[in-house]
Every structure is written in structure tokens, then in C-alpha cells.
Amino acid sequence: MKITKIEEFITAVPHIPSIEKSRPGDYRERPISIIKVHTDEGIYGVGEGGRGGSLAALAADWVGADPMAAQLGGGGPMGMALYDIVGKALGVPAWKLMGSKHWDKVPVGWWSPPLEPREFAAMAEEGARLGYRTHKLKARPWNIVETVKLMTKAAGPDYGIIVDPNFAFGDLSTSLRLAEALEPYNIEAFEDPFQYLPGWHFYRDFRRHSRIPLAPHLGDPKMVMSAIRAEAADCFNLGGGVESAQLMAGMAAAAGMPVWLQVVGLGLGVSGAYGTHVHATIANATIPSDSLHFTREDDLIGGALTPVDGYVTVPDMPGLGVELDMEAVEKYRVG
């Protein structure tokens, strides 16, 4: 089998209104490329790039290559397309090429960008109504306590919240002060509250003084190992391709820690399918993942992986198990 052509569709799909108003026009400034990789045997695979940029350069490296001889285990648009092609050729779903299946359905979380507290609460009410059990939000120190209070009032005390400041809490003392104020609520994790470099000792100290679980967001196995050895984490948010995510999750499992995955993020349905297959192979991925194809106006796969009560069913069809809705692709295509 040989790859004969790579089609690219650059698409600009708005977020749902509750997210779009906080980042108006971002979908146009950073469109997402979808590729369709054709072979001489009539089998094709689909892949999805990140936000912004073009994938046109892939053709020079891949046209003429044998996808059946390619190294699987990575991510990115060609990694997704290769799993799709090889799975279709062999008649097996992508997860079977990745490893053992641990989940028939995988949990996903509701998600918010930085908003005002009442806007966060409205999104929490929306998330709870849709059946999500966990809500990850981009937090800021000046309004996180009011935000969580209003979210809990809107969605109920069982509605879990992951607080992700992207280091914006600044330091250990500020993070501990905020954690103390938030301990009465259902906070499932603090993700990267402040910078852990050059060492893990402040994260270790946070864990010694707070009951809120601490979660570094990492994509390097060496960093995961160092955090475990330093007793600086309760759980992890893991990125990377299939092999690296499985390796890092295995380290966490050996230490008795759960993980969640961000092998994809604010993407569309093709990346959502890939992330779902990866998640299915990781036994300790018990925390809802950051696979967020459902936060767009259209996922470009006809809603095939729309979450139900906070879970996405793992496809069992060959390859990624989804097809592009070409009418929708053309509707949102900008290049």
C-alpha cells in the first residue's frame, strides 16, 4: 500500500456561545486543518492538526510511503491518519493497535475559559444539565473563590471542579490561602497552581498543608518520574502521543495515582476520536479528559461522539471509527 495524496481542509468552526464570547474570533485567527490521506488501495485516513498553521508540508514526507510499514505510537495529524488507515486495512479499531482496552466509555469534562463568576456559574448549570460530573475551568486568583461558590450553588455540591490557573496563583502561600478557602467545596484538583521549576519542593509542601489534590500537567516521562519521587503530585494531567501517554500513566499507576489526558484539546471530532481511543487503553485514566470536540458549534463528524452524561462511547468500527461530514467541512472551510 502507498500513500498517493494528502488533501487538506482548513476549517474555522466557532465555539459554543458560552465559550465564544470570551474569545471572539479566535476560531478564525487559529483555524484547524483536517487532512484526508489517500492510498492506492482506496483506503483513506483522517487526521487533525492543532490550532493555526498549515499541514501542506506533510505531502513531501509522506506521499509514496507505505502506511502499513510506518511506526505507530505517535500523535499529531499523521499519527491519527495512520491509525485510521492501518485499522481499516486490518479491520480493527484504533485502540486495538494501541494496546488493551480498559474502557467501553471514557469520561470527559465540561470546560470554561476565563470568565466572570456569574458566567462560570451559568456554564456550570449548563454542564450539570447536560450530565457532566466534572468541570475544568481556567482560574484566576482574584475571583476563584466567588466563582466556585456560585458554581456550586448553580450545579449542586456533587458537581466536581478542577481548578487550572496555568500558574497564575503565583506562589505557594497564595495557592495555600486559596486552597483553604476552597476546601469546603468539591474541588477535584488544583492543576499547575504555580510554577514548580526549578524543583518540586514547593509542590511537595503544598501537599503537606492542603487536602486538595495537586496535579502537574506534564508531557515528559522524566518530569513525571521526578514529581513522583519528590512526592509532589496526587494525580497528573498528561499530554503527548500514545506511547508517551501510556508510559507516563504507567508510572503514575505504579505509584497509585490516577491521571487524566490532554493528548488533544480544543479541537474537532477527528482529534476527539483519536483521544477517545488513547483514553480507552489507559486503565488509571479515571479523571475526565480534556478532549473538547463538543465545545464547538460543529465537530465535523456529525456528532458521532457527543457525550452522554459525561461519557463518550469508544468506537468499535475499524480505524478511528468516524467519518468526516463533508457538507459541514465545506461549510466551515476557509482554505
C-alpha positions in Angstrom: 0.0 0.0 0.0 1.2 3.5 -0.8 0.0 7.0 0.1 -0.9 8.8 -3.1 -2.3 12.1 -2.0 -3.0 14.2 1.1 -5.9 16.6 1.0 -6.1 19.5 3.4 -9.2 21.3 4.6 -8.5 24.4 6.7 -11.7 25.0 8.8 -12.9 27.7 11.1 -15.6 26.4 13.5 -16.9 28.7 16.3 -17.0 27.6 19.9 -20.4 27.2 21.6 -21.7 30.7 22.6 -20.8 30.4 26.3 -17.2 30.0 25.3 -17.1 32.0 22.1 -17.9 35.3 23.9 -14.7 35.1 25.9 -12.5 34.6 22.9 -14.4 36.2 19.9 -12.9 35.4 16.6 -10.2 33.1 17.9 -11.5 30.3 15.7 -10.8 32.5 12.6 -7.4 33.6 13.8 -6.4 30.0 14.6 -8.3 27.7 12.2 -7.9 23.9 12.4 -6.6 21.8 9.5 -8.1 18.4 8.7 -6.3 16.0 6.4 -7.6 13.1 4.3 -4.7 10.7 3.5 -5.5 8.6 0.4 -3.8 5.3 -0.6 -3.6 3.3 -3.8 -5.9 0.7 -2.3 -8.8 3.1 -1.9 -8.4 3.2 1.9 -8.0 6.6 3.4 -7.4 8.0 6.9 -8.2 11.3 8.5 -6.2 13.4 10.9 -6.4 16.8 12.6 -3.8 19.4 13.3 -3.6 22.0 16.1 -5.0 25.5 16.1 -3.3 27.6 13.4 -0.9 26.8 10.7 -1.0 24.6 7.6 -0.2 20.9 7.1 0.7 21.2 3.4 4.3 20.2 4.0 3.2 16.7 5.0 2.9 15.6 1.4 6.6 15.9 0.7 7.4 13.5 3.5 4.6 11.0 3.2 3.4 10.7 -0.4 4.8 7.4 -1.7 5.3 5.9 1.8 3.7 2.6 2.9 1.4 3.4 5.8 1.5 -0.3 6.8 5.2 0.0 7.4 5.1 3.2 9.3 5.9 3.4 13.0 2.7 3.8 15.1 2.7 5.2 18.6 2.9 9.0 18.0 0.3 11.6 17.7 -0.4 14.6 15.5 -2.4 14.6 12.3 -0.4 11.9 10.5 -0.4 9.8 13.6 -4.2 9.9 13.7 -4.4 9.2 9.9 -2.1 6.3 10.1 -4.1 4.7 12.9 -7.2 5.2 10.8 -5.6 3.7 7.7 -4.0 0.7 9.4 -7.0 0.0 11.4 -9.3 0.0 8.4 -6.8 -2.2 6.4 -6.7 -4.8 9.2 -10.4 -4.4 10.1 -9.7 -3.4 13.8 -10.4 -0.3 15.8 -7.5 2.1 16.5 -7.5 1.2 20.2 -6.6 -2.4 19.4 -3.5 -1.1 17.6 -2.6 0.9 20.7 -3.0 -1.7 23.4 -5.6 -3.4 25.6 -9.0 -1.8 26.0 -9.9 -0.9 29.6 -12.9 1.3 29.0 -16.0 1.0 26.7 -16.9 4.5 27.6 -14.5 7.3 28.7 -15.3 10.3 30.9 -14.9 13.8 29.6 -15.3 17.1 31.5 -17.1 20.3 30.8 -14.8 23.2 30.3 -14.6 27.0 30.7 -12.1 29.7 29.6 -11.5 32.7 31.9 -14.9 34.2 32.7 -16.6 36.3 35.3 -18.0 34.4 38.3 -21.7 34.6 37.2 -20.7 33.4 33.7 -18.8 30.4 35.2 -21.9 29.6 37.2 -24.1 29.7 34.1 -21.8 27.3 32.4 -21.8 25.0 35.5 -25.6 25.0 35.4 -25.4 24.2 31.7 -22.8 21.4 32.3 -24.8 19.8 35.1 -28.0 19.9 32.9 -26.1 18.1 30.1 -24.9 15.4 32.5 -21.3 16.3 33.1 -19.9 15.5 36.5 -16.7 17.4 36.4 -16.0 21.0 35.2 -12.4 22.2 34.5 -12.0 26.0 34.5 -9.3 28.4 33.7 -9.0 30.1 37.1 -7.7 33.5 38.3 -6.8 34.3 41.9 -9.0 37.4 42.2 -12.3 35.6 41.6 -11.8 31.9 42.0 -13.4 31.7 45.5 -16.5 33.6 44.4 -16.6 31.6 41.2 -16.6 28.2 42.9 -19.2 29.4 45.4 -21.6 30.4 42.6 -20.9 27.3 40.5 -21.7 25.1 43.5 -24.9 27.0 44.1 -25.9 26.6 40.5 -24.9 23.0 39.9 -25.0 21.4 43.3 -22.4 20.2 45.8 -21.6 17.0 43.9 -20.5 18.8 40.8 -16.7 18.4 40.7 -14.4 21.3 39.8 -10.8 21.2 38.5 -9.1 24.5 39.1 -6.5 25.2 36.4 -4.8 28.6 36.9 -2.0 28.0 34.4 0.5 29.0 37.1 -1.5 32.3 37.7 -1.8 31.7 41.5 1.8 32.8 41.6 3.3 31.1 44.6 2.9 28.6 47.4 1.4 31.0 50.0 -1.2 32.3 47.7 -2.1 28.8 46.5 -2.5 27.6 50.1 -4.6 30.6 51.0 -7.0 30.0 48.1 -7.0 26.2 48.7 -8.0 26.8 52.3 -10.9 28.9 51.2 -12.0 26.3 48.6 -11.7 23.2 50.8 -15.4 23.2 51.7 -16.3 22.7 48.0 -15.9 19.7 45.7 -12.5 20.6 44.3 -11.2 17.6 42.5 -7.7 19.0 41.7 -5.5 22.1 41.5 -3.7 21.8 38.2 -0.5 23.8 37.9 -1.4 26.5 40.5 2.2 28.0 40.4 5.5 27.2 38.7 7.2 24.1 40.0 10.6 24.7 38.5 13.5 24.7 39.3 12.4 22.0 41.7 9.4 20.2 43.2 9.8 21.1 46.9 7.1 23.8 46.9 4.6 21.3 45.3 5.6 18.8 48.0 4.9 21.5 50.7 1.5 22.3 49.2 0.5 18.6 49.5 1.7 18.6 53.2 -0.6 21.5 54.0 -3.7 21.1 51.8 -6.3 18.3 51.3 -7.0 19.5 47.7 -5.3 17.1 45.2 -2.4 18.6 43.3 -2.0 17.8 39.6 1.0 18.8 37.5 0.3 19.0 33.7 3.2 17.1 32.1 4.3 15.6 28.8 7.8 14.4 29.7 8.2 11.0 31.4 11.3 12.2 33.2 9.3 15.0 34.8 6.6 12.6 35.8 9.1 10.4 37.5 10.8 13.3 39.3 7.4 14.5 40.6 6.6 11.1 41.9 9.9 10.7 43.6 9.6 14.2 45.2 6.1 13.3 46.5 4.9 16.4 44.6 1.7 15.1 43.0 -1.6 13.4 43.8 -2.5 12.9 40.1 -1.4 14.1 36.7 -2.8 15.7 33.5 -0.8 14.0 30.7 -0.1 15.1 27.2 1.9 13.5 24.3 1.3 10.7 21.8 0.1 7.2 22.5 3.3 5.6 23.7 4.4 8.5 25.9 1.0 8.9 27.5 0.9 5.2 28.2 4.4 5.3 29.6 3.7 8.2 31.9 0.3 6.8 33.0 2.1 3.5 33.9 4.5 5.4 36.1 1.5 7.1 37.9 -0.3 3.8 38.2 2.7 2.2 39.8 2.6 5.0 42.4 -1.1 4.5 42.9 -2.1 7.7 41.2 -5.0 8.4 38.7 -4.5 10.6 35.6 -6.4 12.4 33.0 -5.4 13.1 29.4 -4.9 16.1 27.2 -3.4 14.3 24.2 -5.9 16.5 22.3 -7.7 19.7 23.4 -9.9 22.3 22.0 -10.2 20.5 18.7 -12.8 18.9 16.5 -14.2 15.4 16.1 -11.3 13.7 14.4 -8.9 14.5 17.3 -11.7 13.7 19.7 -11.9 10.2 18.2 -8.2 9.8 18.5 -8.2 11.0 22.1 -11.0 8.6 22.9 -9.1 5.6 21.6 -6.0 6.6 23.6 -8.1 7.0 26.7 -9.6 3.6 26.3 -6.1 1.9 26.7 -5.1 3.6 29.9 -6.6 1.9 33.0 -5.9 4.6 35.5 -7.3 7.4 33.3 -10.3 7.7 35.7 -10.4 11.6 35.8 -12.4 13.2 32.9 -10.2 14.0 30.0 -9.6 17.4 28.3 -10.8 16.1 24.9 -13.1 19.0 24.0 -14.5 18.5 20.5 -18.0 19.0 21.9 -17.3 22.6 22.8 -17.5 23.7 19.1 -20.6 24.6 17.1 -19.9 21.6 14.9 -17.5 18.7 15.4 -17.3 17.9 11.6 -18.1 14.2 12.3 -21.9 14.6 12.5 -22.0 14.4 16.3 -20.9 10.8 16.4 -19.0 11.2 19.7 -21.4 13.5 21.5 -21.0 12.9 25.2 -23.9 11.3 27.1 -23.9 12.0 30.9 -20.3 13.0 30.7 -19.1 9.9 28.8 -18.1 9.2 25.2 -18.5 5.7 23.8 -15.3 4.3 22.4 -15.8 3.5 18.7 -15.5 -0.2 17.7 -15.5 0.3 13.9 -12.2 -0.1 12.1 -9.7 2.7 12.3 -10.8 5.8 14.2 -14.4 4.8 13.7 -15.6 8.2 12.5 -16.2 9.8 9.1 -15.9 13.4 8.1 -19.2 15.2 7.4 -18.0 16.7 4.1 -21.0 19.1 3.9 -20.0 20.5 7.3 -16.3 20.6 6.3 -17.2 22.7 3.2 -19.5 25.0 5.3 -16.7 25.9 7.6 -13.8 25.7 5.2 -11.6 28.7 4.9 -8.7 27.2 2.9 
